[in-house]
Amino acid sequence: MELFEIMRQMPKDWEDAAGWDHYYTLFCESGYHLKELIATFDLMLVGDCLMTPQRSNPKIWFPGCGVTLVPRFCALGRFRVWASDISGVAIRVCKEMEKDLEKHEKLSAFAKPITEGELHFIQHDLRTPFVQGDFDYIVDVKTFQGLSSGSKAEAARVYRDSLTQGGQAVFVLVNVREEYHNEIKEIIERSGFHLTKREADAWFFSALGDTGIPYTRLDKRPCVRKDDERYTGAKGQLNQKRDQTKLDRLTREYQKRLDDEFRRLRQVSKETNTRIAYLRFWTG
Protein backbone atom coordinates (compact mmCIF):
# COMPACT_ATOMS: atom_id res chain seq x y z
CA MET A 1 0.00 0.00 0.00
CA GLU A 2 1.30 3.45 -0.92
CA LEU A 3 2.06 5.92 1.86
CA PHE A 4 -0.65 8.39 0.81
CA GLU A 5 -3.22 5.57 1.01
CA ILE A 6 -2.04 4.66 4.51
CA MET A 7 -2.20 8.29 5.63
CA ARG A 8 -5.84 8.37 4.60
CA GLN A 9 -6.46 5.60 7.14
CA MET A 10 -5.53 7.92 10.01
CA PRO A 11 -8.64 8.07 12.24
CA LYS A 12 -10.77 11.20 12.01
CA ASP A 13 -11.43 10.86 15.75
CA TRP A 14 -7.96 11.20 17.28
CA GLU A 15 -9.26 9.67 20.52
CA ASP A 16 -10.07 6.38 18.74
CA ALA A 17 -7.54 3.85 20.09
CA ALA A 18 -8.71 1.07 17.75
CA GLY A 19 -8.45 3.43 14.79
CA TRP A 20 -4.87 4.32 15.68
CA ASP A 21 -4.03 0.62 16.13
CA HIS A 22 -5.33 0.00 12.60
CA TYR A 23 -3.35 2.92 11.19
CA TYR A 24 -0.05 1.98 12.88
CA THR A 25 -0.49 -1.67 11.87
CA LEU A 26 -0.67 -0.61 8.20
CA PHE A 27 2.09 1.99 8.58
CA CYS A 28 4.55 -0.35 10.28
CA GLU A 29 3.76 -3.53 8.35
CA SER A 30 4.55 -1.57 5.19
CA GLY A 31 7.92 -0.61 6.70
CA TYR A 32 7.42 3.15 6.49
CA HIS A 33 8.45 3.63 10.11
CA LEU A 34 11.90 2.34 9.07
CA LYS A 35 12.12 4.02 5.67
CA GLU A 36 11.25 7.48 6.91
CA LEU A 37 13.37 8.66 9.83
CA ILE A 38 10.90 11.09 11.38
CA ALA A 39 13.09 11.82 14.41
CA THR A 40 15.02 14.58 12.62
CA PHE A 41 11.92 16.64 11.86
CA ASP A 42 10.46 16.27 15.35
CA LEU A 43 13.74 17.16 17.03
CA MET A 44 14.04 20.26 14.87
CA LEU A 45 10.59 21.30 16.10
CA VAL A 46 11.37 20.62 19.76
CA GLY A 47 15.07 21.17 20.34
CA ASP A 48 15.35 24.90 20.99
CA CYS A 49 12.01 25.19 22.81
CA LEU A 50 13.33 23.73 26.06
CA MET A 51 14.54 26.10 28.73
CA THR A 52 17.56 25.19 30.85
CA PRO A 53 16.47 22.42 33.26
CA GLN A 54 16.54 23.05 36.98
CA ARG A 55 18.02 19.64 37.81
CA SER A 56 20.45 17.20 36.25
CA ASN A 57 19.01 14.21 34.39
CA PRO A 58 15.76 16.10 33.70
CA LYS A 59 12.56 14.11 33.38
CA ILE A 60 10.55 14.42 30.14
CA TRP A 61 7.24 13.00 28.87
CA PHE A 62 6.26 12.60 25.20
CA PRO A 63 2.46 12.03 25.17
CA GLY A 64 1.04 10.74 21.90
CA CYS A 65 4.53 9.72 20.80
CA GLY A 66 3.50 7.46 17.93
CA VAL A 67 6.43 5.58 16.37
CA THR A 68 9.55 7.73 16.62
CA LEU A 69 13.17 7.75 17.74
CA VAL A 70 12.91 11.12 19.49
CA PRO A 71 12.48 9.60 22.99
CA ARG A 72 15.57 7.41 22.52
CA PHE A 73 17.58 10.37 21.25
CA CYS A 74 16.68 12.32 24.40
CA ALA A 75 17.50 9.35 26.64
CA LEU A 76 20.95 9.21 25.04
CA GLY A 77 21.24 12.87 26.06
CA ARG A 78 20.81 12.01 29.77
CA PHE A 79 17.07 12.66 29.96
CA ARG A 80 14.82 10.33 31.94
CA VAL A 81 12.19 9.72 29.27
CA TRP A 82 8.62 8.46 29.33
CA ALA A 83 6.87 8.09 25.96
CA SER A 84 3.21 7.17 25.77
CA ASP A 85 0.52 6.63 23.17
CA ILE A 86 -3.13 5.60 23.13
CA SER A 87 -2.21 2.97 20.53
CA GLY A 88 -0.94 -0.31 21.92
CA VAL A 89 0.43 -1.12 18.45
CA ALA A 90 2.57 2.03 18.40
CA ILE A 91 4.00 1.24 21.85
CA ARG A 92 4.69 -2.38 20.89
CA VAL A 93 6.53 -1.29 17.74
CA CYS A 94 8.62 1.23 19.71
CA LYS A 95 9.66 -1.51 22.13
CA GLU A 96 10.46 -3.86 19.27
CA MET A 97 12.56 -1.19 17.57
CA GLU A 98 14.62 -0.93 20.76
CA LYS A 99 15.66 -4.56 20.30
CA ASP A 100 16.32 -4.35 16.56
CA LEU A 101 17.99 -0.99 15.95
CA GLU A 102 21.33 -2.48 14.95
CA LYS A 103 19.65 -4.59 12.25
CA HIS A 104 18.54 -1.54 10.27
CA GLU A 105 21.08 0.58 8.45
CA LYS A 106 19.21 3.88 8.92
CA LEU A 107 18.64 3.28 12.61
CA SER A 108 21.95 1.76 13.70
CA ALA A 109 23.40 5.17 14.60
CA PHE A 110 20.81 5.38 17.39
CA ALA A 111 21.65 1.93 18.79
CA LYS A 112 24.12 3.15 21.42
CA PRO A 113 23.42 1.89 24.95
CA ILE A 114 21.58 4.33 27.22
CA THR A 115 23.93 4.75 30.18
CA GLU A 116 22.92 7.93 32.03
CA GLY A 117 19.31 8.41 30.93
CA GLU A 118 16.19 6.26 31.07
CA LEU A 119 13.63 5.23 28.44
CA HIS A 120 10.13 3.90 29.12
CA PHE A 121 7.27 3.24 26.67
CA ILE A 122 3.74 3.07 28.11
CA GLN A 123 0.26 2.77 26.60
CA HIS A 124 -1.78 5.65 28.03
CA ASP A 125 -4.72 7.93 27.21
CA LEU A 126 -3.32 11.43 27.69
CA ARG A 127 -6.69 12.68 28.98
CA THR A 128 -6.26 10.59 32.15
CA PRO A 129 -3.80 11.15 35.04
CA PHE A 130 -0.24 10.01 34.38
CA VAL A 131 1.09 8.53 37.62
CA GLN A 132 4.72 8.87 36.52
CA GLY A 133 4.40 12.70 36.99
CA ASP A 134 6.86 15.26 38.40
CA PHE A 135 8.22 16.05 34.93
CA ASP A 136 10.54 18.91 34.05
CA TYR A 137 9.23 18.88 30.48
CA ILE A 138 6.23 17.62 28.57
CA VAL A 139 6.53 17.73 24.78
CA ASP A 140 3.39 17.25 22.70
CA VAL A 141 4.15 17.10 18.96
CA LYS A 142 1.00 17.42 16.83
CA THR A 143 -1.17 15.35 19.20
CA PHE A 144 -2.97 18.08 21.17
CA GLN A 145 -4.21 19.82 18.02
CA GLY A 146 -6.26 16.80 16.90
CA LEU A 147 -8.30 16.47 20.09
CA SER A 148 -11.83 17.80 20.58
CA SER A 149 -12.14 21.00 22.65
CA GLY A 150 -13.26 19.05 25.72
CA SER A 151 -10.41 16.57 25.40
CA LYS A 152 -7.92 19.42 24.89
CA ALA A 153 -9.02 20.84 28.24
CA GLU A 154 -8.68 17.44 29.94
CA ALA A 155 -5.24 16.84 28.45
CA ALA A 156 -4.01 20.32 29.36
CA ARG A 157 -5.02 19.79 32.99
CA VAL A 158 -3.24 16.42 33.04
CA TYR A 159 -0.11 18.05 31.61
CA ARG A 160 -0.26 20.85 34.17
CA ASP A 161 -0.64 18.42 37.08
CA SER A 162 2.18 16.22 35.77
CA LEU A 163 4.83 18.97 35.81
CA THR A 164 7.15 19.84 38.65
CA GLN A 165 7.28 23.42 39.96
CA GLY A 166 8.71 25.58 37.19
CA GLY A 167 8.13 22.77 34.69
CA GLN A 168 7.48 23.46 31.02
CA ALA A 169 5.06 22.01 28.48
CA VAL A 170 5.85 22.45 24.78
CA PHE A 171 2.98 22.22 22.32
CA VAL A 172 4.06 21.83 18.69
CA LEU A 173 1.13 22.56 16.37
CA VAL A 174 1.55 21.91 12.66
CA ASN A 175 -0.52 23.61 9.94
CA VAL A 176 -3.20 24.74 12.39
CA ARG A 177 -5.26 27.53 10.84
CA GLU A 178 -4.80 30.88 12.55
CA GLU A 179 -8.48 31.20 13.49
CA TYR A 180 -7.97 28.29 15.91
CA HIS A 181 -4.84 29.71 17.58
CA ASN A 182 -6.68 31.79 20.18
CA GLU A 183 -9.00 28.91 21.11
CA ILE A 184 -6.00 26.66 21.78
CA LYS A 185 -4.22 29.36 23.79
CA GLU A 186 -7.31 30.02 25.91
CA ILE A 187 -7.77 26.32 26.72
CA ILE A 188 -4.15 26.01 27.83
CA GLU A 189 -4.29 29.17 29.94
CA ARG A 190 -7.55 28.11 31.62
CA SER A 191 -5.87 24.87 32.69
CA GLY A 192 -3.43 26.86 34.85
CA PHE A 193 -0.44 27.44 32.59
CA HIS A 194 1.48 30.67 32.15
CA LEU A 195 1.52 30.95 28.36
CA THR A 196 4.70 32.37 26.88
CA LYS A 197 5.02 34.55 23.79
CA ARG A 198 1.64 36.29 24.00
CA GLU A 199 3.04 39.82 23.64
CA ALA A 200 5.97 38.85 21.40
CA ASP A 201 3.70 36.90 19.03
CA ALA A 202 1.14 39.71 18.83
CA TRP A 203 3.89 42.17 17.90
CA PHE A 204 5.55 39.80 15.42
CA PHE A 205 2.49 38.81 13.42
CA SER A 206 1.25 42.39 13.32
CA ALA A 207 4.64 43.57 12.07
CA LEU A 208 4.77 40.81 9.43
CA GLY A 209 1.30 41.69 8.21
CA ASP A 210 2.20 45.37 7.96
CA THR A 211 5.01 44.57 5.51
CA GLY A 212 2.60 43.21 2.90
CA ILE A 213 5.24 40.59 2.01
CA PRO A 214 3.91 37.12 1.08
CA TYR A 215 5.69 34.61 3.30
CA THR A 216 5.66 31.13 4.76
CA ARG A 217 7.18 30.21 8.12
CA LEU A 218 9.97 27.65 8.29
CA ASP A 219 10.82 27.05 11.94
CA LYS A 220 10.78 30.55 13.51
CA ARG A 221 11.99 32.20 10.30
CA PRO A 222 9.50 33.74 7.87
CA CYS A 223 10.65 33.22 4.28
CA VAL A 224 9.32 35.00 1.21
CA ARG A 225 7.12 32.88 -1.02
CA LYS A 226 9.34 32.39 -4.06
CA ASP A 227 6.37 31.34 -6.18
CA ASP A 228 4.83 34.83 -5.90
CA GLU A 229 4.90 36.69 -9.23
CA ARG A 230 6.77 39.66 -7.74
CA TYR A 231 9.82 37.41 -7.32
CA THR A 232 10.12 36.19 -10.91
CA GLY A 233 12.82 37.31 -13.32
CA ALA A 234 15.99 39.31 -12.66
CA LYS A 235 14.14 42.15 -10.94
CA GLY A 236 12.19 39.61 -8.92
CA GLN A 237 15.41 38.23 -7.44
CA LEU A 238 16.32 41.70 -6.21
CA ASN A 239 12.84 42.08 -4.72
CA GLN A 240 13.19 38.71 -3.03
CA LYS A 241 16.51 39.64 -1.44
CA ARG A 242 15.16 43.02 -0.29
CA ASP A 243 12.01 41.53 1.25
CA GLN A 244 13.84 38.64 2.90
CA THR A 245 16.17 41.19 4.54
CA LYS A 246 13.11 42.95 5.98
CA LEU A 247 11.68 39.68 7.30
CA ASP A 248 15.01 38.68 8.85
CA ARG A 249 15.27 42.04 10.61
CA LEU A 250 11.84 41.49 12.18
CA THR A 251 12.78 37.92 13.14
CA ARG A 252 15.89 39.11 15.01
CA GLU A 253 13.82 41.62 16.97
CA TYR A 254 11.24 38.91 17.70
CA GLN A 255 13.92 36.56 19.04
CA LYS A 256 15.27 39.32 21.27
CA ARG A 257 11.79 39.87 22.72
CA LEU A 258 11.43 36.11 23.30
CA ASP A 259 14.82 35.89 25.02
CA ASP A 260 13.88 38.74 27.34
CA GLU A 261 10.62 37.02 28.25
CA PHE A 262 12.31 33.68 28.88
CA ARG A 263 14.81 35.30 31.22
CA ARG A 264 11.93 36.75 33.23
CA LEU A 265 10.12 33.41 33.26
CA ARG A 266 13.15 31.52 34.54
CA GLN A 267 13.31 33.83 37.52
CA VAL A 268 9.56 33.65 38.16
CA SER A 269 9.52 29.85 37.89
CA LYS A 270 12.18 29.57 40.60
CA GLU A 271 10.13 31.66 43.01
CA THR A 272 6.54 30.56 42.37
CA ASN A 273 4.36 27.57 41.56
CA THR A 274 4.35 28.52 37.87
CA ARG A 275 3.97 25.95 35.10
CA ILE A 276 4.99 27.30 31.71
CA ALA A 277 3.48 26.50 28.31
CA TYR A 278 5.35 27.21 25.09
CA LEU A 279 3.41 27.00 21.81
CA ARG A 280 5.19 26.53 18.52
CA PHE A 281 3.03 26.93 15.42
CA TRP A 282 4.67 25.36 12.37
CA THR A 283 3.48 25.93 8.82
CA GLY A 284 4.92 24.87 5.52
C-alpha positions, 0 to 999 in steps of 0.5 A: 500500500502506498504511503498516501493511502495509509495516511488516509487511514488515520482516524478522524477521531484522534481519541479512537484507540482502535483506529490508531491501532489499525493505522499503525499496523498498516504503517509499520507492516509496510515498513514506512516507520523504518524508511522514513526517519521522522526523528530529525523533523520532530527534534528540529521542532522541539530542540530549541524550545526547552529552557535550561532544566533546573536539575540534572538528568531532567525528566521528560514525557512525550504524550502521543509519541506514535512511532519515533526515535525522538524519545531514545535520542533524548534518553541518550542525552541524559534525559529520563524519558517516558513516551506514551501513546493511546495505541498499543500497536505504536508502543509495541513497535517502539519496544520492538525497535529498541531490540532491533535498531542495529539490524537496520542501516538507517537506525543503527546510529541510534543503537548506542546503549543508554547509560545515564538516561532512562527510556520507558514506553507506556500505553496511556490515554493522555486525557487521564492522570499520568502517575509517573508525573513530576516532569521537568518537560512535557513535549506534545508534537502534533497530538494536542491539536487533533483532540476535541475541545473538551479533550484538549481541556482534559489533556491540558489539565493532566499536563499541568498536574504532571509537571514539577514546579517551574516545569514546562510544556511544549505544544508543537502545532503543525498547519493549524489555521490561525483562526484556531490559535486563540481557542488553543491558547485560551484552553491552555491558559484556563488549565493553569499554565502561564503561556509564553510569547503572547506579547511577542507573538502579537507584535511579530504577526502584526509587524509581518502583516504590515510589511505586505510581504507574502511569506511562509514560516519555516521554523521561527523564520519567515521566508518569502514565497518564491512562487509569488509573481513579484519574485520572478525574473531578474528584478524579482530576485532583487525584490526577493533579497530586499524583502527577505532582509526585511523579514530577517530584521523582524525575526531578530527583533522577535527573538530578542523579545522572546529571550527577554521574556524567557529570562523573566520566566526563569526567575519567576519559575524559581520563586513561584508555583508557575507551570509554563506552556510554550506554543510553537506553530509550524506551517509549511 
